[in-house]
Amino acid sequence: MVLGTPALDMLWNQTDDNGECLGPEDREHLPSLKEFLEPVAEQMQAGDEVAAEDKVVKNPVYQWKSLRLLAKHNVMEFAATCQAPNTLEYTVTKLGMASPGGKD
């Protein structure tokens, strides 16, 4: 197949079936919601041992990925969570992974 540039042509034509390269075993593992939120639960249990600015819940990309996983897992819970303050902590508490007050 000719794609327009020699570099693209070479890359595309390395195998006979390029769709074969996209097999499920090559795909990145999608963690469960609980697996992905485990760092939030650990930091909640640690309480004040982790500085507020260092918590994973402060990372907007982590927040977005967490909410995407939650929406995939349970849309109704996603809707309720988005209206709650401290969204990810609320989710971890609802899942029973940690208590809201920090150390147990």
NUNU-812099 format. One record per atom (N, C-alpha, C, O): x, y, z; residue in three letters. Coordinates in nm, 4 decimals. Example, Ala and Ser with C-alpha at 12.3 -4.5 7.8 and 13.67 -1.06 7.14 Angstrom:
2
x,y,z,resn
1.3190,-0.5690,0.7800,ALA;
1.2300,-0.4500,0.7800,ALA;
1.3200,-0.3300,0.7800,ALA;
1.4236,-0.3319,0.8465,ALA;
1.2850,-0.2250,0.7080,SER;
1.3670,-0.1060,0.7140,SER;
1.2900,0.0030,0.7870,SER;
1.3409,0.1138,0.8039,SER;
This chain:
104
x,y,z,resn
0.0842,-0.1173,0.0000,MET;
0.0000,0.0000,0.0000,MET;
0.0885,0.1234,0.0000,MET;
0.1925,0.1256,0.0659,MET;
0.0485,0.2245,-0.0726,VAL;
0.1214,0.3503,-0.0799,VAL;
0.0410,0.4554,-0.0034,VAL;
-0.0746,0.4824,-0.0358,VAL;
0.1044,0.5145,0.0992,LEU;
0.0351,0.6109,0.1845,LEU;
0.0754,0.7553,0.1577,LEU;
0.0111,0.8469,0.2092,LEU;
0.1790,0.7782,0.0794,GLY;
0.2154,0.9155,0.0451,GLY;
0.3590,0.9514,0.0740,GLY;
0.4191,1.0286,-0.0006,GLY;
0.4158,0.8975,0.1805,THR;
0.5569,0.9247,0.2094,THR;
0.6280,0.7919,0.2260,THR;
0.5679,0.6935,0.2690,THR;
0.7568,0.7893,0.1918,PRO;
0.8307,0.6630,0.2056,PRO;
0.8304,0.6085,0.3489,PRO;
0.8247,0.4872,0.3689,PRO;
0.8365,0.6969,0.4478,ALA;
0.8393,0.6516,0.5874,ALA;
0.7073,0.5844,0.6250,ALA;
0.7083,0.4786,0.6878,ALA;
0.5951,0.6433,0.5881,LEU;
0.4650,0.5829,0.6177,LEU;
0.4454,0.4532,0.5405,LEU;
0.3915,0.3560,0.5935,LEU;
0.4894,0.4521,0.4145,ASP;
0.4788,0.3301,0.3334,ASP;
0.5559,0.2162,0.3987,ASP;
0.5058,0.1041,0.4084,ASP;
0.6784,0.2450,0.4436,MET;
0.7620,0.1426,0.5061,MET;
0.6970,0.0916,0.6357,MET;
0.6924,-0.0288,0.6609,MET;
0.6474,0.1849,0.7167,LEU;
0.5851,0.1474,0.8432,LEU;
0.4611,0.0618,0.8200,LEU;
0.4431,-0.0401,0.8867,LEU;
0.3760,0.1016,0.7270,TRP;
0.2520,0.0289,0.7010,TRP;
0.2785,-0.1096,0.6433,TRP;
0.2085,-0.2054,0.6761,TRP;
0.3773,-0.1199,0.5594,ASN;
0.4015,-0.2436,0.4869,ASN;
0.4953,-0.3411,0.5595,ASN;
0.5433,-0.4362,0.4979,ASN;
0.5218,-0.3201,0.6866,GLN;
0.6080,-0.4114,0.7614,GLN;
0.5436,-0.5480,0.7810,GLN;
0.6149,-0.6480,0.7893,GLN;
0.4126,-0.5553,0.7884,THR;
0.3437,-0.6832,0.8017,THR;
0.2343,-0.6921,0.6961,THR;
0.1906,-0.5906,0.6417,THR;
0.1905,-0.8148,0.6675,ASP;
0.0839,-0.8333,0.5698,ASP;
-0.0524,-0.7931,0.6262,ASP;
-0.1368,-0.7402,0.5538,ASP;
-0.0734,-0.8181,0.7540,ASP;
-0.2017,-0.7894,0.8167,ASP;
-0.1797,-0.6968,0.9362,ASP;
-0.1475,-0.7431,1.0456,ASP;
-0.1968,-0.5677,0.9159,ASN;
-0.1737,-0.4708,1.0230,ASN;
-0.2785,-0.4805,1.1343,ASN;
-0.2507,-0.4424,1.2479,ASN;
-0.3959,-0.5298,1.1041,GLY;
-0.4974,-0.5503,1.2061,GLY;
-0.4552,-0.6542,1.3079,GLY;
-0.4999,-0.6512,1.4225,GLY;
-0.3694,-0.7460,1.2666,GLU;
-0.3172,-0.8499,1.3558,GLU;
-0.2387,-0.7896,1.4716,GLU;
-0.2328,-0.8476,1.5800,GLU;
-0.1792,-0.6749,1.4491,CYS;
-0.0993,-0.6083,1.5518,CYS;
-0.1856,-0.5519,1.6647,CYS;
-0.1341,-0.5159,1.7706,CYS;
-0.3151,-0.5443,1.6422,LEU;
-0.4047,-0.4839,1.7401,LEU;
-0.4773,-0.5863,1.8258,LEU;
-0.5821,-0.5563,1.8830,LEU;
-0.4233,-0.7054,1.8349,GLY;
-0.4871,-0.8126,1.9108,GLY;
-0.5037,-0.7782,2.0567,GLY;
-0.4288,-0.6960,2.1097,GLY;
-0.6012,-0.8399,2.1237,PRO;
-0.6287,-0.8074,2.2635,PRO;
-0.5114,-0.8315,2.3565,PRO;
-0.4989,-0.7636,2.4584,PRO;
-0.4254,-0.9264,2.3240,GLU;
-0.3119,-0.9518,2.4131,GLU;
-0.2111,-0.8372,2.4109,GLU;
-0.1319,-0.8223,2.5040,GLU;
-0.2136,-0.7559,2.3047,ASP;
-0.1224,-0.6428,2.2952,ASP;
-0.1802,-0.5158,2.3570,ASP;
-0.1086,-0.4181,2.3788,ASP;
-0.3066,-0.5185,2.3842,ARG;
-0.3707,-0.3979,2.4356,ARG;
-0.3344,-0.3768,2.5818,ARG;
-0.3053,-0.4708,2.6557,ARG;
-0.3371,-0.2522,2.6197,GLU;
-0.3069,-0.2160,2.7573,GLU;
-0.4170,-0.2666,2.8493,GLU;
-0.5349,-0.2610,2.8143,GLU;
-0.3798,-0.3151,2.9647,HIS;
-0.4744,-0.3666,3.0631,HIS;
-0.5566,-0.2510,3.1201,HIS;
-0.5004,-0.1496,3.1615,HIS;
-0.6878,-0.2656,3.1225,LEU;
-0.7757,-0.1677,3.1841,LEU;
-0.8011,-0.2123,3.3281,LEU;
-0.8636,-0.3159,3.3506,LEU;
-0.7530,-0.1352,3.4255,PRO;
-0.7699,-0.1779,3.5647,PRO;
-0.9155,-0.1674,3.6078,PRO;
-0.9945,-0.0939,3.5485,PRO;
-0.9487,-0.2412,3.7108,SER;
-1.0823,-0.2270,3.7692,SER;
-1.0868,-0.0928,3.8411,SER;
-0.9832,-0.0319,3.8678,SER;
-1.2061,-0.0483,3.8715,LEU;
-1.2224,0.0789,3.9408,LEU;
-1.1526,0.0758,4.0761,LEU;
-1.0860,0.1719,4.1145,LEU;
-1.1679,-0.0351,4.1484,LYS;
-1.1035,-0.0462,4.2802,LYS;
-0.9513,-0.0454,4.2685,LYS;
-0.8833,0.0171,4.3500,LYS;
-0.8974,-0.1142,4.1679,GLU;
-0.7517,-0.1134,4.1484,GLU;
-0.7023,0.0286,4.1221,GLU;
-0.6012,0.0718,4.1773,GLU;
-0.7752,0.0999,4.0371,PHE;
-0.7319,0.2343,3.9996,PHE;
-0.7425,0.3326,4.1156,PHE;
-0.6609,0.4241,4.1273,PHE;
-0.8420,0.3143,4.2008,LEU;
-0.8621,0.4061,4.3134,LEU;
-0.7849,0.3670,4.4389,LEU;
-0.7932,0.4361,4.5405,LEU;
-0.7107,0.2580,4.4331,GLU;
-0.6332,0.2129,4.5492,GLU;
-0.5388,0.3212,4.6041,GLU;
-0.5302,0.3360,4.7260,GLU;
-0.4672,0.3979,4.5187,PRO;
-0.3823,0.5042,4.5746,PRO;
-0.4609,0.6091,4.6519,PRO;
-0.4107,0.6627,4.7507,PRO;
-0.5828,0.6393,4.6091,VAL;
-0.6670,0.7351,4.6819,VAL;
-0.7005,0.6789,4.8192,VAL;
-0.6908,0.7493,4.9197,VAL;
-0.7397,0.5527,4.8233,ALA;
-0.7736,0.4887,4.9507,ALA;
-0.6526,0.4865,5.0446,ALA;
-0.6657,0.5152,5.1636,ALA;
-0.5361,0.4529,4.9916,GLU;
-0.4148,0.4488,5.0741,GLU;
-0.3826,0.5864,5.1303,GLU;
-0.3463,0.5994,5.2472,GLU;
-0.3960,0.6894,5.0466,GLN;
-0.3666,0.8246,5.0942,GLN;
-0.4714,0.8731,5.1928,GLN;
-0.4391,0.9500,5.2833,GLN;
-0.5961,0.8302,5.1776,MET;
-0.6989,0.8656,5.2756,MET;
-0.6685,0.7999,5.4095,MET;
-0.6854,0.8618,5.5145,MET;
-0.6231,0.6735,5.4062,GLN;
-0.5915,0.6027,5.5303,GLN;
-0.4683,0.6625,5.5978,GLN;
-0.4560,0.6591,5.7203,GLN;
-0.3776,0.7170,5.5174,ALA;
-0.2564,0.7773,5.5729,ALA;
-0.2867,0.9100,5.6425,ALA;
-0.2076,0.9570,5.7243,ALA;
-0.4003,0.9696,5.6104,GLY;
-0.4387,1.0958,5.6750,GLY;
-0.3467,1.2094,5.6354,GLY;
-0.3303,1.2392,5.5171,GLY;
-0.2861,1.2732,5.7362,ASP;
-0.2014,1.3903,5.7116,ASP;
-0.0576,1.3542,5.6760,ASP;
0.0256,1.4437,5.6613,ASP;
-0.0268,1.2273,5.6619,GLU;
0.1101,1.1867,5.6286,GLU;
0.1479,1.2272,5.4865,GLU;
0.2662,1.2409,5.4554,GLU;
0.0481,1.2464,5.3999,VAL;
0.0721,1.2880,5.2623,VAL;
0.0282,1.4324,5.2500,VAL;
-0.0853,1.4661,5.2837,VAL;
0.1177,1.5184,5.2017,ALA;
0.0839,1.6595,5.1852,ALA;
-0.0310,1.6738,5.0858,ALA;
-0.0395,1.5992,4.9883,ALA;
-0.1175,1.7686,5.1109,ALA;
-0.2369,1.7874,5.0273,ALA;
-0.2019,1.8054,4.8804,ALA;
-0.2702,1.7513,4.7934,ALA;
-0.0976,1.8799,4.8521,GLU;
-0.0607,1.9046,4.7116,GLU;
0.0008,1.7822,4.6432,GLU;
0.0108,1.7786,4.5206,GLU;
0.0420,1.6822,4.7212,ASP;
0.1013,1.5599,4.6653,ASP;
-0.0001,1.4475,4.6451,ASP;
0.0348,1.3424,4.5913,ASP;
-0.1228,1.4675,4.6866,LYS;
-0.2234,1.3617,4.6747,LYS;
-0.2629,1.3418,4.5293,LYS;
-0.2676,1.4374,4.4519,LYS;
-0.2912,1.2169,4.4924,VAL;
-0.3276,1.1856,4.3540,VAL;
-0.4590,1.2517,4.3140,VAL;
-0.4818,1.2756,4.1954,VAL;
-0.5456,1.2816,4.4102,VAL;
-0.6733,1.3456,4.3768,VAL;
-0.6542,1.4880,4.3262,VAL;
-0.7475,1.5458,4.2706,VAL;
-0.5385,1.5445,4.3436,LYS;
-0.5095,1.6791,4.2942,LYS;
-0.4662,1.6780,4.1474,LYS;
-0.4564,1.7834,4.0846,LYS;
-0.4405,1.5594,4.0933,ASN;
-0.3973,1.5473,3.9546,ASN;
-0.5205,1.5430,3.8638,ASN;
-0.5989,1.4484,3.8716,ASN;
-0.5390,1.6446,3.7772,PRO;
-0.6600,1.6478,3.6940,PRO;
-0.6700,1.5298,3.5968,PRO;
-0.7807,1.4864,3.5649,PRO;
-0.5584,1.4780,3.5500,VAL;
-0.5620,1.3626,3.4593,VAL;
-0.6084,1.2385,3.5359,VAL;
-0.6885,1.1604,3.4847,VAL;
-0.5589,1.2206,3.6567,TYR;
-0.6016,1.1077,3.7401,TYR;
-0.7507,1.1193,3.7710,TYR;
-0.8226,1.0194,3.7686,TYR;
-0.7973,1.2406,3.7999,GLN;
-0.9399,1.2612,3.8271,GLN;
-1.0229,1.2214,3.7055,GLN;
-1.1229,1.1507,3.7179,GLN;
-0.9808,1.2670,3.5888,TRP;
-1.0544,1.2384,3.4657,TRP;
-1.0589,1.0880,3.4385,TRP;
-1.1647,1.0336,3.4071,TRP;
-0.9443,1.0211,3.4505,LYS;
-0.9403,0.8766,3.4265,LYS;
-1.0284,0.8024,3.5271,LYS;
-1.0971,0.7068,3.4911,LYS;
-1.0263,0.8459,3.6518,SER;
-1.1078,0.7819,3.7548,SER;
-1.2564,0.7972,3.7243,SER;
-1.3333,0.7018,3.7370,SER;
-1.2958,0.9160,3.6847,LEU;
-1.4366,0.9389,3.6534,LEU;
-1.4798,0.8622,3.5291,LEU;
-1.5939,0.8169,3.5209,LEU;
-1.3903,0.8472,3.4329,ARG;
-1.4217,0.7668,3.3142,ARG;
-1.4445,0.6207,3.3530,ARG;
-1.5393,0.5575,3.3063,ARG;
-1.3573,0.5678,3.4385,LEU;
-1.3751,0.4301,3.4849,LEU;
-1.5045,0.4148,3.5641,LEU;
-1.5755,0.3153,3.5496,LEU;
-1.5348,0.5134,3.6477,LEU;
-1.6578,0.5086,3.7262,LEU;
-1.7799,0.5102,3.6345,LEU;
-1.8746,0.4346,3.6565,LEU;
-1.7788,0.5947,3.5327,ALA;
-1.8910,0.6024,3.4392,ALA;
-1.9083,0.4704,3.3654,ALA;
-2.0208,0.4277,3.3397,ALA;
-1.7983,0.4063,3.3315,LYS;
-1.8059,0.2764,3.2640,LYS;
-1.8599,0.1700,3.3593,LYS;
-1.9343,0.0807,3.3186,LYS;
-1.8221,0.1804,3.4851,HIS;
-1.8605,0.0829,3.5867,HIS;
-2.0080,0.0982,3.6265,HIS;
-2.0815,-0.0003,3.6327,HIS;
-2.0510,0.2236,3.6535,ASN;
-2.1865,0.2465,3.7040,ASN;
-2.2267,0.3918,3.6758,ASN;
-2.1816,0.4832,3.7448,ASN;
-2.3097,0.4126,3.5765,VAL;
-2.3482,0.5476,3.5357,VAL;
-2.4253,0.6208,3.6455,VAL;
-2.4052,0.7407,3.6652,VAL;
-2.5121,0.5513,3.7163,MET;
-2.5895,0.6169,3.8223,MET;
-2.4982,0.6660,3.9352,MET;
-2.5167,0.7759,3.9875,MET;
-2.4013,0.5850,3.9715,GLU;
-2.3056,0.6256,4.0750,GLU;
-2.2193,0.7415,4.0253,GLU;
-2.1835,0.8308,4.1021,GLU;
-2.1868,0.7390,3.8974,PHE;
-2.1099,0.8479,3.8366,PHE;
-2.1850,0.9803,3.8513,PHE;
-2.1257,1.0814,3.8889,PHE;
-2.3143,0.9801,3.8221,ALA;
-2.3949,1.1018,3.8325,ALA;
-2.3970,1.1536,3.9763,ALA;
-2.3830,1.2738,3.9990,ALA;
-2.4139,1.0656,4.0712,ALA;
-2.4158,1.1061,4.2127,ALA;
-2.2792,1.1568,4.2573,ALA;
-2.2695,1.2539,4.3324,ALA;
-2.1761,1.0918,4.2116,THR;
-2.0398,1.1284,4.2505,THR;
-2.0013,1.2657,4.1988,THR;
-1.9356,1.3425,4.2690,THR;
-2.0413,1.2969,4.0775,CYS;
-2.0050,1.4258,4.0180,CYS;
-2.0644,1.5438,4.0922,CYS;
-2.0149,1.6558,4.0801,CYS;
-2.1689,1.5205,4.1683,GLN;
-2.2325,1.6274,4.2440,GLN;
-2.1793,1.6354,4.3874,GLN;
-2.2144,1.7276,4.4610,GLN;
-2.0968,1.5418,4.4267,ALA;
-2.0452,1.5385,4.5636,ALA;
-1.9158,1.6201,4.5736,ALA;
-1.8374,1.6245,4.4788,ALA;
-1.8937,1.6849,4.6895,PRO;
-1.7635,1.7484,4.7110,PRO;
-1.6579,1.6390,4.7313,PRO;
-1.6910,1.5282,4.7733,PRO;
-1.5343,1.6689,4.7024,ASN;
-1.4259,1.5709,4.7162,ASN;
-1.4626,1.4423,4.6424,ASN;
-1.4691,1.3347,4.7019,ASN;
-1.4859,1.4550,4.5156,THR;
-1.5418,1.3504,4.4310,THR;
-1.4753,1.2147,4.4473,THR;
-1.5445,1.1158,4.4713,THR;
-1.3444,1.2071,4.4351,LEU;
-1.2783,1.0764,4.4400,LEU;
-1.2789,1.0168,4.5800,LEU;
-1.2927,0.8956,4.5965,LEU;
-1.2640,1.1017,4.6803,GLU;
-1.2725,1.0511,4.8173,GLU;
-1.4125,0.9964,4.8459,GLU;
-1.4277,0.8935,4.9119,GLU;
-1.5136,1.0656,4.7959,TYR;
-1.6517,1.0194,4.8103,TYR;
-1.6686,0.8817,4.7467,TYR;
-1.7302,0.7925,4.8051,TYR;
-1.6139,0.8654,4.6274,THR;
-1.6237,0.7384,4.5557,THR;
-1.5559,0.6267,4.6328,THR;
-1.6115,0.5176,4.6460,THR;
-1.4364,0.6528,4.6837,VAL;
-1.3622,0.5517,4.7598,VAL;
-1.4399,0.5134,4.8851,VAL;
-1.4453,0.3959,4.9214,VAL;
-1.4996,0.6112,4.9506,THR;
-1.5798,0.5834,5.0700,THR;
-1.7028,0.5000,5.0346,THR;
-1.7352,0.4045,5.1052,THR;
-1.7718,0.5356,4.9254,LYS;
-1.8906,0.4614,4.8827,LYS;
-1.8564,0.3173,4.8466,LYS;
-1.9373,0.2272,4.8686,LYS;
-1.7380,0.2948,4.7918,LEU;
-1.6949,0.1603,4.7563,LEU;
-1.6455,0.0809,4.8770,LEU;
-1.6153,-0.0379,4.8655,LEU;
-1.6375,0.1472,4.9936,GLY;
-1.5947,0.0798,5.1153,GLY;
-1.4448,0.0534,5.1207,GLY;
-1.3997,-0.0352,5.1934,GLY;
-1.3687,0.1288,5.0451,MET;
-1.2242,0.1080,5.0409,MET;
-1.1517,0.1831,5.1529,MET;
-1.0407,0.1460,5.1909,MET;
-1.2145,0.2888,5.2058,ALA;
-1.1534,0.3679,5.3133,ALA;
-1.2630,0.4443,5.3846,ALA;
-1.3722,0.4642,5.3313,ALA;
-1.2322,0.4865,5.5054,SER;
-1.3280,0.5686,5.5796,SER;
-1.2982,0.7150,5.5499,SER;
-1.1837,0.7489,5.5200,SER;
-1.3978,0.8022,5.5573,PRO;
-1.3770,0.9417,5.5220,PRO;
-1.2860,1.0190,5.6156,PRO;
-1.2307,1.1216,5.5759,PRO;
-1.2690,0.9733,5.7373,GLY;
-1.1899,1.0475,5.8341,GLY;
-1.0412,1.0193,5.8338,GLY;
-0.9704,1.0741,5.9183,GLY;
-0.9908,0.9392,5.7462,GLY;
-0.8485,0.9076,5.7466,GLY;
-0.8227,0.7749,5.8157,GLY;
-0.8873,0.6744,5.7859,GLY;
-0.7275,0.7755,5.9086,LYS;
-0.6879,0.6508,5.9758,LYS;
-0.8040,0.5905,6.0530,LYS;
-0.8817,0.6615,6.1167,LYS;
-0.8147,0.4579,6.0462,ASP;
-0.9188,0.3860,6.1207,ASP;
-0.8725,0.3519,6.2604,ASP;
-0.9472,0.2914,6.3372,ASP;
